């Protein structure tokens, strides 16, 4: 059957699935898979594609090799990367200039290009394939694993790996109630916040009496706004049909007639790919009225958000979809009772929807066998900050911080010591090195004073000031507060004022008492999740790093030398002359004229004139400037 034709029945879709799977299986050409998500494109992956295409054409091999342009493969530190099958080779940090060697050595002679293989920074040992690389070895890529297998702009690629089989299964084998039951038995919990049981949420919406003709909705919350988090973006860029299939299964289960994907406009590639995917589904009759002749009618619409962090809160998100200001409202009623346009609405985030098809296809028992007793399945984290292997990692719930940071993440670069990790985005808490063996799941993180959130994981080393970290994240939540409720609007500002005073050397002992009191009051009285969790960075750093606050206040010193107003700057005359030979760069860049000296002379800083801007540290190439 021609795969571009309208698919009118379940049997038609099964024929197309078999056709695409057979076509891929019988295509024995080598495949050059190029990672081309946002991070890959920023590093030149599309130029790599062009160079490979040109070299293959030059060698008269273009028709004999398949170039597959995919989304993110997760290993962002190694971007752009190229996976070559059936050679099972993983090339990292590929540049256009490497295309000739790849074609000549690997395609013509079936030999690896050794200089492009991943090498362990500690041992120098090379890894040939993806599964040999430490970054991937301990991962279990249930959600992300298909990204490298398909071009996200081609529905044929998704069908070739069994896409939409979960939809066929629920429409032909499972009732809506049985579908909800399967999700509940799997133990899937929401991947975007506090981990509310997905099956229970679906059941609540299914049981809700829909008004105005009984309409209900499903919503995909793709308003990912945490600094350093990009899990949802990479899923929508790399495998949009996986998310759409989950939404269609959810729509069938709860009795919804339509779904909305709310994605921020700052994700242009994600918006483009998910819009293309929705259009392809409509063109093939897989969205709309009487899908596959089963009587199930369902459509999906893409709604672009303006990038307000508060719209990640579900009631603010619904308000934005409706065309109103994105502000949260008091609950109850909850969206499951009265959501979009006052009708029962099921809201899950991108990763939650992306898990649904795997559960339906492989069964609740399989899924519930992954993870811990209360936190089932895998979780995708964005591993960023002071970590060697920056990227997206997907691991079973219950893996320890130590395993994630050192075995998957490769440890802290530069020989620095691990100090803390912040989980859950700007609303999460900071977990100290003493809890490095903490197993990661919903309950353990909450007990430690943090949260799972959407999956941001920011690693910090010994050079991090925890007071400044709290100030930074609180500044973010202050800026992103909608200002509707007084506790959040005034509380975040008041806490930020105190933290700023402390980092500038003006803090007092009473400030710590007031800061903790404000944090607890804001947490307990704010209207929505943003305000309630905004104090988490403050409370967790006070809990685990109180000594740093006290040092800032009592000694007027920042142990990490991050808070510049507390630093004392001086120049080592020996290093200035012997290494820098009195280069005079620091003096010429000092706006306050606090540095004396000249060419071939030892320089000195006048503390009375120094504004502590730190420019001298930034421009000195000889480590002659001392910070105390």
C-alpha positions in Angstrom: 0.0 0.0 0.0 1.3 3.5 -0.8 2.4 5.0 2.6 1.3 8.5 1.7 -2.4 7.5 1.0 -5.1 8.3 3.5 -5.3 5.5 6.1 -8.9 4.7 6.6 -9.0 1.4 8.6 -6.9 -0.4 11.2 -6.0 -3.0 8.6 -4.7 -0.2 6.3 -2.5 1.1 9.1 -1.2 -2.4 9.9 -0.3 -2.8 6.2 1.6 0.5 6.2 3.5 -0.5 9.3 4.5 -3.8 7.7 5.4 -2.0 4.5 7.7 0.5 6.2 9.3 -2.0 8.5 10.0 -4.3 5.6 11.4 -1.4 3.5 13.8 -0.5 6.3 14.8 -4.1 7.0 15.6 -4.8 3.4 17.6 -1.6 2.9 21.1 -2.8 3.4 22.9 0.5 2.7 25.2 1.9 5.3 23.5 4.6 7.4 25.2 7.8 8.5 23.0 9.1 11.4 23.8 12.8 12.2 22.5 14.3 15.5 20.8 17.5 14.5 18.8 18.8 17.5 19.2 22.4 18.6 22.6 21.7 20.3 23.9 19.8 17.4 22.9 22.5 14.9 24.5 25.1 17.1 27.8 23.2 16.7 27.4 22.8 12.9 25.7 19.5 12.4 23.8 20.7 9.3 27.2 21.7 7.8 28.4 18.2 8.6 25.4 16.8 6.7 26.2 19.0 3.7 29.9 17.9 3.7 29.0 14.2 3.9 26.6 14.6 1.1 29.2 16.4 -1.1 31.9 13.9 -0.3 29.6 10.9 -1.1 28.5 12.6 -4.3 32.2 13.2 -5.3 33.0 9.6 -4.6 29.9 8.5 -6.6 28.6 6.7 -3.6 25.6 8.9 -2.7 22.9 6.4 -3.9 24.7 3.7 -1.9 24.6 5.4 1.5 21.7 6.7 3.5 22.2 9.9 5.5 19.7 10.2 8.3 19.3 13.6 10.0 17.9 13.0 13.5 17.2 14.9 16.7 19.4 14.9 19.8 21.2 11.6 20.8 21.7 12.9 24.3 25.5 13.2 24.5 25.6 17.0 24.0 29.2 17.2 25.0 30.1 15.1 21.9 28.1 17.2 19.4 27.9 16.9 16.5 28.0 13.1 16.6 27.6 10.7 13.8 26.6 7.0 14.3 27.5 4.7 11.4 25.6 1.4 10.9 26.1 -1.5 10.3 29.7 -0.6 11.4 28.5 0.2 14.9 30.7 3.3 15.1 30.1 6.4 17.2 32.1 9.5 16.0 32.2 12.6 18.3 32.7 16.3 17.7 32.6 15.8 13.9 33.4 18.8 11.7 32.8 19.3 8.0 36.5 18.7 7.4 36.2 15.2 8.7 33.7 14.1 5.9 36.4 13.1 3.5 38.0 10.7 6.0 34.7 9.2 7.0 33.8 8.4 3.4 37.3 7.2 2.5 38.1 5.2 5.6 34.8 4.0 6.9 32.5 3.8 3.8 35.1 2.7 1.3 37.5 0.6 3.5 35.2 -0.4 6.4 37.8 1.0 8.9 37.2 3.4 11.8 38.6 7.0 11.9 40.5 6.7 15.1 40.7 10.4 15.8 36.9 10.7 15.9 36.3 7.9 18.4 35.3 8.8 21.9 38.2 8.4 24.3 38.0 8.1 28.1 39.6 11.3 29.5 41.2 9.4 32.4 42.6 6.3 30.5 42.6 7.5 26.9 40.9 4.2 25.9 38.8 4.5 22.7 35.2 3.3 22.4 33.9 2.2 19.0 30.2 2.0 19.5 27.6 4.0 21.4 27.1 1.2 23.9 30.8 1.1 24.7 30.8 4.7 25.9 30.5 5.1 29.7 28.0 7.9 29.2 25.5 5.4 27.7 26.4 2.2 29.6 24.2 2.7 32.7 21.4 4.4 30.9 18.1 2.7 30.1 16.7 4.7 27.2 13.0 3.9 27.1 11.9 7.4 26.0 15.1 8.7 24.3 16.2 5.5 22.6 14.4 5.9 19.4 15.7 9.4 18.6 18.7 8.0 16.7 16.4 5.7 14.6 14.3 8.3 12.8 14.1 11.5 11.0 11.5 13.5 13.0 10.1 15.1 9.9 9.2 11.7 8.3 6.2 9.8 9.7 7.4 6.8 7.6 10.5 6.5 9.9 8.3 6.4 13.0 6.0 3.8 11.4 9.0 1.7 10.4 9.9 1.2 14.1 6.4 0.3 15.1 4.9 3.7 15.7 1.2 3.9 16.4 0.9 0.2 17.3 -0.2 1.4 20.8 -3.0 3.3 19.2 -4.1 0.2 17.2 -4.0 -1.9 20.4 -6.2 0.4 22.5 -8.7 0.9 19.7 -9.0 -2.8 18.9 -8.2 -4.7 22.1 -8.7 -2.4 25.1 -11.7 -0.4 26.4 -11.1 3.1 27.7 -11.4 1.8 31.2 -8.8 -1.0 30.6 -6.5 1.6 29.0 -6.7 3.7 32.2 -6.2 0.6 34.3 -3.0 -0.4 32.4 -1.5 3.1 32.9 -2.4 2.9 36.6 -0.9 -0.6 37.1 2.3 0.5 35.4 2.8 3.1 38.2 3.6 5.9 35.8 3.8 9.3 37.6 3.8 12.8 36.2 7.3 13.7 35.0 6.8 17.4 35.2 6.3 18.2 38.9 5.5 16.5 42.1 4.8 13.1 40.5 1.0 12.8 40.7 -0.1 9.2 39.6 -0.9 9.4 35.9 -3.5 6.6 35.9 -5.4 8.3 38.8 -5.4 11.6 37.0 -6.8 9.9 33.8 -9.4 8.2 35.9 -10.5 11.4 37.5 -11.0 13.1 34.1 -12.7 10.1 32.7 -15.2 10.0 35.6 -15.8 13.8 35.4 -19.1 14.9 33.9 -18.2 17.0 30.9 -20.3 20.1 30.4 -21.4 21.6 27.1 -22.0 18.4 25.3 -19.5 16.4 27.3 -16.3 17.7 25.7 -13.0 16.9 27.4 -9.5 17.7 26.6 -6.0 16.4 26.9 -3.1 18.9 27.1 0.6 18.4 26.7 2.6 20.9 28.9 5.7 21.6 26.9 6.3 25.0 28.5 9.8 24.0 29.7 11.4 27.0 31.2 13.9 25.8 33.8 17.5 27.2 33.3 19.6 24.3 32.0 16.7 22.0 31.3 15.9 20.8 27.7 14.4 17.4 28.0 11.0 18.3 26.6 12.5 20.3 23.8 14.7 17.4 22.7 11.8 14.9 22.7 9.6 17.2 20.6 12.5 17.9 18.2 13.6 14.3 17.9 10.5 12.2 18.2 7.3 14.2 18.1 5.1 11.3 17.0 6.0 9.4 20.2 4.4 12.3 22.2 1.4 12.6 19.8 0.7 8.8 20.1 0.6 9.1 23.8 -1.8 12.0 23.7 -4.1 10.0 21.3 -4.1 7.0 23.6 -4.9 9.4 26.5 -7.7 11.1 24.5 -9.2 7.7 23.8 -8.9 6.6 27.5 -10.6 9.7 29.0 -13.1 10.4 26.3 -11.5 13.6 25.0 -12.2 15.0 21.6 -9.2 17.3 21.2 -5.7 17.8 22.6 -3.4 20.9 22.8 0.4 21.0 22.8 1.4 24.1 24.6 5.0 24.8 23.6 7.1 27.9 24.0 7.9 29.9 20.9 11.5 30.0 22.0 11.7 26.4 20.8 11.4 27.0 17.0 12.7 23.6 16.0 10.4 21.8 18.4 7.4 23.9 17.1 8.4 23.1 13.5 8.7 19.4 14.0 5.6 18.9 16.1 3.5 21.0 13.7 4.8 18.9 10.7 3.9 15.8 12.6 0.4 16.9 13.4 -0.1 18.0 9.7 1.1 14.6 8.5 -1.3 12.8 10.8 -4.2 14.8 9.5 -3.2 14.3 5.9 -3.2 10.5 6.5 -6.5 10.4 8.3 -5.0 9.6 11.7 -6.4 12.7 13.3 -9.9 14.0 12.8 -13.3 12.3 12.6 -13.8 8.5 12.9 -10.1 7.6 13.0 -9.4 4.2 11.4 -13.1 3.6 11.1 -13.3 2.9 14.8 -15.6 5.8 15.8 -12.9 7.5 17.7 -12.7 11.2 16.8 -9.8 13.3 18.0 -7.7 16.2 16.9 -4.5 17.9 18.2 -3.6 21.6 18.0 -0.3 23.3 18.6 -0.4 26.4 20.8 2.7 28.6 21.0 3.5 30.3 24.3 5.4 33.5 24.8 7.9 32.0 27.2 6.5 33.0 30.6 7.8 30.6 33.2 4.6 30.8 35.3 2.7 29.2 32.4 4.3 25.9 33.3 1.8 26.0 36.1 -1.3 24.1 34.8 -4.0 26.7 35.5 -1.9 29.5 34.1 -1.2 27.4 31.0 -4.9 26.8 30.5 -5.6 30.5 30.8 -2.9 31.2 28.1 -4.4 28.6 25.7 -7.8 30.4 26.2 -6.2 33.6 25.1 -6.1 35.3 28.5 -3.2 36.4 30.7 -1.2 33.5 31.9 -2.0 33.7 35.6 -2.7 30.9 38.0 -6.1 30.6 39.7 -7.0 29.0 43.1 -7.7 25.3 43.2 -10.2 23.6 43.6 -11.7 23.2 41.2 -8.8 21.2 39.6 -8.4 21.0 35.8 -9.6 17.4 36.0 -13.0 18.8 37.1 -13.0 22.3 35.3 -10.1 22.9 33.1 -9.8 24.2 29.5 -12.9 26.4 28.8 -14.4 25.0 32.0 -14.4 21.4 30.9 -12.6 18.3 32.3 -9.0 18.4 31.2 -6.0 16.0 31.6 -2.7 17.8 31.7 0.6 15.9 31.5 4.0 17.0 30.4 6.0 15.9 27.3 7.9 13.0 29.0 4.8 11.6 30.7 3.0 11.4 27.3 6.1 9.9 25.7 6.0 6.9 28.1 2.4 5.9 27.3 3.0 4.0 24.1 5.8 1.9 25.6 3.5 0.9 28.5 0.7 -0.1 26.2 2.9 -2.0 23.8 5.1 -3.8 26.4 2.7 -4.0 29.3 2.3 -2.6 32.8 4.2 -5.4 34.4 7.3 -4.7 32.3 7.2 -1.0 33.1 6.5 -1.4 36.8 9.6 -3.7 37.0 11.8 -0.7 36.3 12.6 1.7 39.2 11.6 1.6 42.8 8.6 0.5 44.8 7.0 4.0 44.6 8.7 5.5 41.6 8.4 3.4 38.5 10.1 3.6 35.2 13.0 5.8 34.0 13.6 9.5 34.3 15.3 11.8 31.8 17.6 14.4 33.3 19.5 17.2 31.7 23.0 17.0 33.2 24.6 20.4 33.1 27.0 22.6 35.1 30.4 21.5 36.4 30.2 18.1 34.8 32.4 16.4 32.2 29.6 14.7 30.1 27.0 17.4 29.6 23.8 16.0 28.1 20.5 14.3 28.4 20.6 11.1 30.4 17.8 8.5 31.0 18.2 6.2 34.0 16.0 3.9 36.1 14.4 5.6 39.1 16.4 4.8 42.1 19.9 5.2 40.6 22.1 7.1 43.0 23.5 10.6 42.5 27.0 9.1 42.6 26.3 6.8 39.7 24.7 9.6 37.7 27.4 12.1 38.3 30.5 9.9 38.1 29.6 6.8 36.0 27.3 8.5 33.5 28.4 12.1 33.8 32.1 11.3 34.0 32.7 13.3 37.2 33.8 16.9 37.8 36.3 18.4 35.2 39.5 20.1 36.1 40.2 17.9 39.1 37.7 19.9 41.2 35.7 18.4 44.1 32.0 17.9 43.8 30.1 20.2 46.2 26.3 20.0 45.5 23.7 19.3 42.9 20.5 21.3 42.3 17.6 19.2 41.1 14.1 20.3 40.0 15.0 23.6 38.3 14.9 27.0 40.0 12.2 25.7 42.3 14.3 22.8 43.4 16.8 22.4 46.3 20.5 22.0 46.6 21.7 18.6 47.8 25.2 18.5 49.3 28.1 16.1 48.7 27.3 14.3 51.9 24.2 12.9 50.2 26.1 11.6 47.1 24.7 8.1 47.7 21.1 9.3 47.7 18.9 7.2 45.4 17.0 9.4 43.0 13.2 9.1 43.2 10.3 11.4 44.2 10.2 10.6 47.9 14.0 10.7 48.5 14.3 14.1 46.8 11.4 15.6 48.8 12.9 14.3 52.0 16.3 15.9 51.1 14.6 19.3 50.6 14.4 19.2 46.8 12.1 17.9 44.1 12.1 15.9 40.9 10.5 18.7 38.9 10.9 18.2 35.1 14.4 16.8 35.5 17.0 19.6 35.6 20.2 18.6 37.3 22.8 21.3 37.8 26.2 20.1 39.1 28.3 22.4 41.3 32.0 22.1 42.2 34.1 23.5 45.0 34.3 27.0 43.3 30.5 27.5 43.7 29.1 29.9 46.3 25.9 28.5 47.6 24.6 31.9 48.8 25.1 33.2 45.3 23.3 30.1 43.9 20.3 30.8 46.1 20.4 34.5 45.0 20.6 33.5 41.3 17.6 31.1 41.3 15.5 33.4 43.5 16.2 36.3 41.1 14.9 34.0 38.3 11.7 33.2 40.1 11.2 36.8 41.2 11.4 37.9 37.6 9.1 35.1 36.4 6.4 35.6 39.1 3.1 36.8 37.6 2.7 39.1 40.7 -0.9 38.0 41.3 -0.5 36.9 44.9 1.2 38.9 47.6 3.3 36.1 49.2 5.1 35.4 45.9 5.3 39.0 44.6 6.5 40.5 47.9 8.1 37.4 49.4 10.5 36.6 46.6 11.6 40.3 46.4 12.2 40.5 50.1 14.2 37.3 50.2 16.2 38.5 47.2 17.0 41.8 48.9 18.4 40.0 51.9 20.5 37.6 49.8 21.9 40.5 47.8 22.8 42.3 51.1 24.6 39.2 52.3 26.6 38.7 49.1 27.6 42.4 49.2 28.9 42.1 52.8 26.0 44.0 54.4 24.2 41.1 55.9 23.5 40.7 59.7 22.7 37.8 61.9 19.1 38.9 62.1 18.9 38.6 58.3 19.2 34.8 58.5 16.3 34.6 60.9 14.2 36.9 58.7 15.2 35.0 55.5 14.2 31.6 56.8 10.9 33.0 58.2 10.1 34.7 54.8 11.0 31.5 52.9 8.6 29.4 55.0 5.8 31.9 54.9 6.0 32.2 51.1 6.1 28.4 50.7 3.0 28.0 52.9 0.8 30.8 51.6 1.6 31.4 47.9 -1.2 30.8 45.4 0.6 28.4 42.9 3.4 26.0 42.6 5.9 28.7 41.4 5.5 30.7 44.7 5.3 27.6 46.9 8.5 26.2 45.6 10.5 29.4 44.9 12.0 29.3 48.5 13.4 25.8 48.0 16.9 27.0 47.0 17.0 29.3 50.1 15.7 26.7 52.5 18.0 23.9 51.2 21.1 26.1 51.2 20.3 27.3 54.7 19.8 23.7 55.8 23.1 22.3 54.3 25.4 25.3 53.9 24.5 27.6 56.7 28.2 28.0 57.5 28.7 29.8 54.2 26.0 32.3 55.1 27.6 32.8 58.5 31.0 33.3 56.9 29.6 36.0 54.5 28.0 37.8 57.5 30.5 37.4 60.2 33.8 37.5 58.4 32.6 39.4 55.3 34.3 36.7 53.1 33.0 34.5 50.3 34.8 31.1 50.7 34.4 30.4 47.0 35.6 34.0 46.0 32.4 34.4 43.9 30.9 37.4 45.6 33.3 40.0 44.3 32.3 42.7 46.8 33.7 40.6 49.6 37.0 39.9 47.8 40.3 41.6 48.4 42.4 41.9 45.2 46.2 42.1 45.1 49.0 41.4 42.6 51.9 39.0 43.2 54.8 41.2 42.0 57.0 38.2 41.3 54.5 36.5 39.0 53.7 39.9 37.4 57.4 40.5 36.5 58.7 36.9 35.9 55.7 35.5 34.0 54.0 38.6 32.6 57.0 40.9 32.5 54.7 43.8 33.6 52.5 43.5 30.6 50.3 46.4 31.9 47.1 44.8 30.6 45.4 44.9 34.0 46.2 48.6 34.5 44.9 49.6 31.1 41.6 47.7 31.7 41.0 49.0 35.2 38.2 51.6 34.9 38.7 52.9 38.5 42.4 53.5 37.9 43.2 51.5 41.0 46.3 49.8 39.6 49.7 51.4 39.5 52.7 50.4 37.5 53.8 50.3 33.8 55.5 48.2 31.2 58.2 46.0 32.7 57.2 47.1 36.2 55.5 45.2 39.1 51.9 46.3 39.4 49.9 47.0 42.5 46.3 47.5 43.4 45.2 50.3 45.7 42.4 48.8 47.9 40.9 52.3 48.5 40.2 52.8 44.8 39.4 49.2 43.9 35.7 48.7 43.0 36.1 44.9 43.1 34.8 44.5 39.6 37.2 41.6 39.0 38.3 42.7 35.5 42.0 42.4 36.6 41.4 38.7 37.2 39.6 38.2 33.9 42.4 39.8 31.8 45.5 38.6 33.6 47.0 35.6 31.6 49.7 34.9 34.2 47.7 34.2 37.4 49.4 37.1 39.0 46.2 38.6 40.5 45.3 37.2 43.9 41.8 37.0 45.4 41.4 36.6 49.1 
